[in-house]
Amino acid sequence: MKLSTDRILTTHVGSLPRSQEIFELVFAQERGETLNETAFKAALAKAVKEVVQKQVEAGVDIVSDGEMSKISYATYIKYRLSGFEGDSPRRTPADLEAYPNFAGRAAKSGGTPTYQRPRCTGPVAFVDRQPLDEDIANFQAALAGANVIDAFMNAASPGVIALFQPNDYYPNHEAYLEALADAMRIEYETICQAGLVLQIDSPDLALGRHMMFKDLTDQDFLKKIEEHVEVLNHALRNVPAEQVRLHACWGNYEGPHHCDIPLEKILPTLLKAKPQVLSFEASNPRHAHEWQVFKEIKLPDDKVLMPGMLDSTTNFVEHPELVAERICRFAGVVGKERVLAGTDCGFSTFAGFGTVDKDIVYAKLEALAQGAALASTRLW
């Protein structure tokens, strides 16, 4: 993948706002309604082309397909893998349990998306490549002639699939993870074979602490995510580390986040993951100070950071000077060539739902590009 060799390159975490047409289509698909497949595919291809162009216009160097076809970054797998059906009760993050009035207000305001999160009820296997092949084809068509430095495509980690889709079939969590890894390996390898950078979305490595594993101690949670990383590495065994980046976060929602496990506790485990690039939240008020962690924990020579320079849960448009300041902090600790300017999380983690207005998303990305340009003049 392309890195910051002569200037700071800009990118983001993946999901971007879908149009009303795409929102309606993916939710119609979710409800099991009969769709005009030809029209649906044409709409998706058009949406991907438009979202790539919007990223280019905003100054993003390393672009994505915006996850146009996916209703969410984890539950989309039910259209590709066998063994999933039904729905699951929602797990409430521990920080929202502590503030039920706020949690209730957020739910009533429409900030909580409603869609099915199926359970694992049978053997997991990769059974339908068509949705993946169509995603890749649409993205490659959109990239043709586009002025981009590089391009990436998202895929869910085994751990985050387990986070949102509970296991009712396998004898234990470890067996479930292994089955998911064996199935998702096909998706990971296919994306890389297409010449795209693979981004593994793995919020389970941070968000999991106050959601899936909120009853564990920090030490026991660290043991769990060690297993998650080992299984992920096995699934990535046939792809080069230099073609993969890993995104970990504490949950892309506005909330107190006072139960988030600190970066310094999970970072040694995150650095054991195979991907060359590590993406993480670095701008929201709970984690903006954690750039200092890298003064204490040495970044391995083969690793590159993609810290979030934009908060993905607020409509404030960050000033380019602030973005440049944040970039230079990390560059001063790990080196300018080992920093990519990213975002805290996706801007439309769930289709049709996002705190940030769709137009402001691109204003924020423009500020990211401007801030990276400022930082580059100071670093080179």
C-alpha positions as a printed NumPy array, in Angstrom:
array([[  0.   ,   0.   ,   0.   ],
       [  1.047,   3.599,  -0.487],
       [  2.551,   5.362,   2.526],
       [  3.573,   8.948,   3.362],
       [  6.938,   9.053,   1.609],
       [  7.056,  12.715,   0.557],
       [  3.912,  14.144,   2.169],
       [  1.223,  13.06 ,   4.628],
       [ -1.391,  11.002,   2.794],
       [ -5.053,  11.236,   3.75 ],
       [ -7.657,   8.507,   4.061],
       [-10.59 ,   7.543,   6.291],
       [-12.128,   4.47 ,   7.888],
       [-14.518,   3.438,   5.116],
       [-18.232,   4.036,   5.421],
       [-19.677,   7.223,   3.937],
       [-23.255,   8.542,   3.737],
       [-25.544,   6.637,   1.36 ],
       [-28.061,   8.434,  -0.819],
       [-31.759,   8.179,   0.002],
       [-32.146,   5.814,  -2.944],
       [-29.46 ,   3.444,  -1.678],
       [-30.783,   3.673,   1.886],
       [-34.238,   2.622,   0.731],
       [-32.896,  -0.189,  -1.434],
       [-30.649,  -1.808,   1.177],
       [-33.413,  -1.678,   3.782],
       [-35.889,  -3.152,   1.31 ],
       [-33.383,  -5.957,   0.791],
       [-33.07 ,  -6.287,   4.571],
       [-36.851,  -6.7  ,   4.876],
       [-36.799,  -9.431,   2.257],
       [-38.742,  -7.458,  -0.333],
       [-38.518,  -8.42 ,  -3.989],
       [-36.215,  -5.998,  -5.789],
       [-35.584,  -5.272,  -9.419],
       [-32.057,  -6.718,  -9.399],
       [-30.976,  -4.927, -12.553],
       [-32.057,  -1.554, -11.191],
       [-30.555,  -2.296,  -7.765],
       [-27.17 ,  -3.2  ,  -9.233],
       [-27.184,  -0.147, -11.487],
       [-27.987,   2.108,  -8.53 ],
       [-25.125,   0.632,  -6.499],
       [-22.639,   1.029,  -9.35 ],
       [-23.686,   4.657,  -9.78 ],
       [-23.467,   5.324,  -6.033],
       [-19.942,   3.91 ,  -5.817],
       [-18.789,   6.032,  -8.741],
       [-20.269,   9.153,  -7.153],
       [-18.793,   8.491,  -3.715],
       [-15.318,   7.943,  -5.162],
       [-15.574,  11.247,  -7.02 ],
       [-16.696,  13.052,  -3.857],
       [-13.659,  11.743,  -2.005],
       [-11.37 ,  12.889,  -4.814],
       [-12.954,  16.343,  -4.778],
       [-12.46 ,  16.553,  -0.997],
       [ -8.763,  15.772,  -1.394],
       [ -8.731,  12.216,  -0.023],
       [ -5.704,  10.274,  -1.303],
       [ -6.667,   6.728,  -0.335],
       [-10.354,   6.141,  -1.051],
       [-12.992,   3.482,  -0.409],
       [-16.261,   2.442,  -2.011],
       [-18.043,   4.025,   0.965],
       [-19.527,   0.609,   1.82 ],
       [-22.481,   1.522,  -0.393],
       [-23.86 ,  -2.025,  -0.634],
       [-23.604,  -2.828,   3.076],
       [-26.257,  -2.098,   5.664],
       [-23.525,  -2.24 ,   8.307],
       [-19.859,  -3.153,   8.524],
       [-20.472,  -6.472,  10.307],
       [-23.98 ,  -7.801,   9.659],
       [-23.542,  -7.733,   5.869],
       [-21.895, -11.149,   6.177],
       [-25.283, -12.869,   6.421],
       [-25.599, -12.378,   2.652],
       [-22.29 , -14.19 ,   2.086],
       [-21.924, -16.754,   4.859],
       [-24.148, -19.663,   5.82 ],
       [-25.18 , -20.379,   9.39 ],
       [-26.945, -17.119,  10.273],
       [-30.628, -16.406,  10.759],
       [-33.124, -14.59 ,  12.97 ],
       [-32.293, -11.611,  15.169],
       [-30.432, -10.94 ,  18.42 ],
       [-31.092,  -8.813,  21.486],
       [-28.994,  -5.665,  21.516],
       [-26.087,  -5.437,  23.929],
       [-25.981,  -2.038,  25.619],
       [-22.475,  -0.632,  26.139],
       [-21.556,  -0.267,  29.798],
       [-21.167,   3.52 ,  29.56 ],
       [-24.763,   3.903,  28.348],
       [-26.039,   1.587,  31.082],
       [-24.54 ,   4.037,  33.564],
       [-26.564,   6.896,  32.049],
       [-29.986,   5.44 ,  31.167],
       [-31.619,   8.84 ,  30.653],
       [-29.101,   9.694,  27.96 ],
       [-29.395,   6.234,  26.409],
       [-33.178,   6.558,  26.249],
       [-32.962,  10.013,  24.712],
       [-30.536,   8.771,  22.055],
       [-32.877,   5.908,  21.171],
       [-35.931,   8.177,  20.925],
       [-34.071,  10.66 ,  18.733],
       [-33.606,   8.018,  16.055],
       [-29.919,   7.682,  16.762],
       [-30.221,   3.926,  17.189],
       [-30.524,   2.046,  13.877],
       [-32.993,  -0.82 ,  13.581],
       [-32.051,  -3.84 ,  11.489],
       [-31.587,  -7.55 ,  12.081],
       [-28.481,  -8.889,  13.755],
       [-28.769, -12.612,  13.023],
       [-27.515, -15.343,  15.337],
       [-25.208, -18.173,  14.38 ],
       [-27.474, -21.228,  14.289],
       [-25.52 , -23.594,  12.019],
       [-22.18 , -24.307,  10.336],
       [-20.463, -21.172,   9.049],
       [-19.133, -21.27 ,   5.486],
       [-18.531, -18.8  ,   2.67 ],
       [-21.332, -19.703,   0.264],
       [-21.955, -16.697,  -2.001],
       [-19.109, -14.791,  -3.657],
       [-21.385, -12.772,  -5.922],
       [-21.961,  -9.803,  -3.562],
       [-18.201,  -9.5  ,  -2.975],
       [-17.366,  -9.829,  -6.668],
       [-19.936,  -7.151,  -7.505],
       [-18.545,  -4.82 ,  -4.83 ],
       [-15.042,  -5.211,  -6.263],
       [-16.235,  -4.741,  -9.855],
       [-18.187,  -1.59 ,  -8.959],
       [-15.215,  -0.156,  -7.097],
       [-12.709,  -0.918,  -9.829],
       [-15.005,   0.663, -12.41 ],
       [-15.303,   3.789, -10.251],
       [-11.528,   3.953,  -9.798],
       [-10.854,   3.819, -13.526],
       [ -9.665,   7.294, -14.471],
       [-10.081,   8.646, -10.93 ],
       [ -7.167,  10.665,  -9.558],
       [ -6.414,   8.609,  -6.45 ],
       [ -3.186,   7.459,  -4.805],
       [ -4.575,   4.162,  -3.534],
       [ -7.844,   2.39 ,  -2.709],
       [ -9.059,   0.145,   0.112],
       [-12.031,  -2.101,   0.805],
       [-13.424,  -3.012,   4.219],
       [-14.09 ,  -6.481,   5.611],
       [-15.265,  -7.562,   9.044],
       [-12.903,  -9.343,  11.419],
       [-13.92 , -12.709,  12.891],
       [-14.048, -11.029,  16.301],
       [-16.43 ,  -8.234,  15.328],
       [-18.76 , -10.706,  13.61 ],
       [-18.87 , -12.614,  16.88 ],
       [-19.417,  -9.349,  18.761],
       [-22.667,  -8.611,  16.937],
       [-23.859, -12.104,  15.934],
       [-24.047, -14.359,  19.012],
       [-23.177, -18.044,  18.771],
       [-25.877, -20.682,  19.312],
       [-24.18 , -23.488,  17.38 ],
       [-20.488, -23.928,  18.161],
       [-19.401, -25.482,  21.489],
       [-17.477, -22.389,  22.586],
       [-16.308, -18.93 ,  21.566],
       [-12.961, -20.207,  20.304],
       [-14.529, -22.709,  17.92 ],
       [-16.896, -20.03 ,  16.637],
       [-14.01 , -17.647,  15.966],
       [-12.074, -20.317,  14.091],
       [-15.047, -21.099,  11.865],
       [-15.555, -17.416,  11.116],
       [-11.86 , -16.996,  10.292],
       [-11.892, -19.945,   7.892],
       [-14.907, -18.499,   6.102],
       [-13.757, -14.863,   5.997],
       [-10.305, -15.85 ,   4.708],
       [-11.867, -16.148,   1.265],
       [-13.095, -12.549,   1.365],
       [ -9.766, -11.235,   2.634],
       [ -7.765, -13.011,  -0.058],
       [-10.179, -12.045,  -2.836],
       [ -9.938,  -8.337,  -1.98 ],
       [ -6.133,  -8.484,  -1.971],
       [ -6.006, -10.485,  -5.193],
       [ -8.035,  -7.691,  -6.805],
       [ -5.156,  -5.317,  -6.041],
       [ -6.986,  -3.401,  -3.315],
       [ -5.78 ,  -2.604,   0.18 ],
       [ -7.725,  -4.706,   2.676],
       [ -9.013,  -2.964,   5.801],
       [-10.022,  -5.301,   8.608],
       [-12.675,  -3.695,  10.827],
       [-12.126,  -4.993,  14.353],
       [-13.846,  -2.863,  17.028],
       [-14.035,  -6.021,  19.152],
       [-10.446,  -5.288,  20.185],
       [-11.538,  -2.137,  22.056],
       [-15.348,  -1.738,  22.028],
       [-15.616,  -5.387,  23.046],
       [-14.359,  -4.514,  26.532],
       [-17.442,  -2.481,  27.491],
       [-19.919,  -4.362,  25.313],
       [-19.377,  -8.065,  24.627],
       [-16.991,  -8.676,  27.536],
       [-18.122,  -6.002,  29.987],
       [-18.34 ,  -8.514,  32.843],
       [-14.673,  -9.504,  32.537],
       [-11.687,  -7.912,  34.188],
       [ -9.277,  -5.982,  31.988],
       [ -6.781,  -8.824,  32.283],
       [ -9.307, -11.426,  31.183],
       [-10.387,  -9.183,  28.307],
       [ -6.789,  -8.946,  27.145],
       [ -6.631, -12.744,  27.058],
       [ -9.758, -12.776,  24.889],
       [ -8.451, -10.315,  22.369],
       [ -5.154, -12.199,  22.211],
       [ -7.268, -15.079,  20.88 ],
       [ -9.032, -12.735,  18.458],
       [ -5.707, -11.497,  17.083],
       [ -4.294, -15.019,  16.742],
       [ -7.352, -16.165,  14.804],
       [ -7.255, -13.066,  12.591],
       [ -3.582, -13.603,  11.83 ],
       [ -4.34 , -17.177,  10.797],
       [ -7.083, -15.948,   8.465],
       [ -4.58 , -13.496,   6.923],
       [ -1.84 , -16.072,   6.466],
       [ -1.906, -15.896,   2.668],
       [ -1.897, -12.113,   2.248],
       [  1.049,  -9.73 ,   2.733],
       [  1.016,  -7.535,   5.825],
       [  1.895,  -4.57 ,   3.58 ],
       [ -1.512,  -4.864,   1.881],
       [ -3.595,  -4.826,   5.053],
       [ -4.626,  -2.269,   7.639],
       [ -6.508,  -2.881,  10.893],
       [ -9.151,  -0.587,  12.373],
       [ -9.854,  -0.778,  16.113],
       [-12.174,   1.59 ,  17.974],
       [-14.24 ,   2.051,  21.096],
       [-17.578,   2.48 ,  19.314],
       [-18.687,   5.097,  16.821],
       [-21.399,   6.706,  18.926],
       [-21.821,   9.828,  20.993],
       [-21.763,   8.883,  24.649],
       [-19.746,   9.261,  27.844],
       [-17.231,   6.522,  26.886],
       [-15.927,   6.556,  30.442],
       [-15.807,   2.747,  30.38 ],
       [-13.445,   2.596,  27.39 ],
       [-10.349,   0.523,  28.045],
       [ -7.251,   2.759,  27.655],
       [ -5.154,   2.429,  24.515],
       [ -2.028,   1.717,  26.537],
       [ -3.585,  -1.521,  27.846],
       [ -4.618,  -2.948,  24.494],
       [ -1.845,  -1.548,  22.287],
       [  0.674,  -4.379,  22.89 ],
       [ -1.968,  -6.837,  21.704],
       [ -2.99 ,  -4.702,  18.716],
       [  0.634,  -4.563,  17.586],
       [  0.716,  -8.372,  17.396],
       [ -1.843,  -8.302,  14.571],
       [ -0.405,  -8.953,  11.103],
       [ -1.631,  -5.796,   9.27 ],
       [  1.063,  -3.196,   8.655],
       [ -1.175,  -0.207,   9.392],
       [ -3.055,   0.368,  12.655],
       [ -6.102,   2.676,  12.55 ],
       [ -7.559,   3.958,  15.826],
       [ -9.462,   6.861,  17.375],
       [ -7.237,   9.789,  18.298],
       [ -9.489,  12.853,  18.121],
       [-12.51 ,  12.285,  20.328],
       [-12.29 ,  13.773,  23.817],
       [-11.807,  10.409,  25.523],
       [ -8.753,   9.414,  23.491],
       [ -7.191,  12.574,  22.029],
       [ -4.462,  12.541,  24.687],
       [ -3.31 ,   9.012,  23.911],
       [ -0.773,   9.991,  21.252],
       [  1.589,  10.122,  24.212],
       [  1.273,   6.354,  24.652],
       [  3.652,   5.933,  21.723],
       [  6.375,   7.647,  23.743],
       [  6.24 ,   4.727,  26.16 ],
       [  5.379,   1.811,  23.871],
       [  7.795,   1.597,  20.943],
       [  6.192,   1.135,  17.554],
       [  7.723,  -1.908,  15.813],
       [  9.797,  -1.056,  12.753],
       [  7.314,  -2.732,  10.404],
       [  4.233,  -0.855,  11.661],
       [  2.565,   2.379,  10.463],
       [ -0.07 ,   4.442,  12.292],
       [ -3.349,   5.767,  10.907],
       [ -4.67 ,   7.835,  13.834],
       [ -8.02 ,   9.58 ,  13.554],
       [ -7.538,  13.285,  12.855],
       [-11.298,  13.915,  12.673],
       [-14.017,  13.067,  15.197],
       [-16.706,  11.065,  13.385],
       [-19.483,  11.83 ,  15.918],
       [-19.618,  15.634,  15.764],
       [-20.644,  18.187,  13.151],
       [-17.804,  20.509,  14.115],
       [-15.547,  20.928,  11.086],
       [-12.038,  20.656,  12.484],
       [ -9.756,  23.571,  11.648],
       [ -6.913,  22.563,   9.307],
       [ -4.445,  23.999,  11.821],
       [ -5.765,  21.594,  14.468],
       [ -5.504,  18.69 ,  12.022],
       [ -1.907,  19.696,  11.224],
       [ -1.107,  19.95 ,  14.928],
       [ -2.472,  16.458,  15.557],
       [ -0.529,  14.999,  12.634],
       [  2.715,  16.628,  13.746],
       [  2.322,  15.235,  17.267],
       [  2.295,  11.68 ,  15.975],
       [  5.009,  12.374,  13.398],
       [  7.203,  13.777,  16.138],
       [  6.966,  10.52 ,  18.062],
       [  7.007,   7.783,  15.392],
       [  8.32 ,   9.59 ,  12.298],
       [  6.518,  11.355,   9.469],
       [  6.782,   8.43 ,   7.031],
       [  4.915,   6.245,   9.501],
       [  1.767,   8.363,   9.755],
       [ -1.325,   8.315,   7.553],
       [ -4.01 ,  10.914,   8.345],
       [ -7.265,   9.084,   8.973],
       [-10.568,   9.542,  10.782],
       [-11.744,   8.189,  14.104],
       [-14.316,   5.891,  12.526],
       [-16.689,   5.625,   9.569],
       [-19.184,   8.398,   8.971],
       [-22.08 ,   6.068,   8.187],
       [-21.412,   2.896,  10.136],
       [-25.032,   1.869,   9.569],
       [-26.79 ,   2.766,   6.312],
       [-28.968,   5.82 ,   6.812],
       [-27.66 ,   6.543,  10.291],
       [-24.863,   8.911,  11.165],
       [-24.442,  11.822,  13.518],
       [-22.63 ,  13.94 ,  10.954],
       [-24.64 ,  15.621,   8.187],
       [-23.778,  14.126,   4.79 ],
       [-22.541,  17.434,   3.401],
       [-20.511,  18.213,   6.513],
       [-18.779,  14.836,   6.15 ],
       [-17.079,  16.088,   3.005],
       [-16.319,  19.47 ,   4.571],
       [-14.519,  17.587,   7.338],
       [-12.607,  15.517,   4.779],
       [-11.587,  18.737,   3.001],
       [-10.268,  20.03 ,   6.327],
       [ -8.342,  16.772,   6.712],
       [ -6.692,  17.271,   3.32 ],
       [ -5.898,  20.913,   4.081],
       [ -4.456,  20.019,   7.473],
       [ -2.332,  17.253,   5.967],
       [ -0.971,  19.732,   3.416],
       [ -0.052,  22.152,   6.213],
       [  1.613,  19.396,   8.219],
       [  3.559,  18.274,   5.15 ],
       [  5.06 ,  21.746,   4.673],
       [  6.264,  21.612,   8.273],
       [  7.582,  18.05 ,   8.185],
       [  9.359,  18.003,   4.825]])
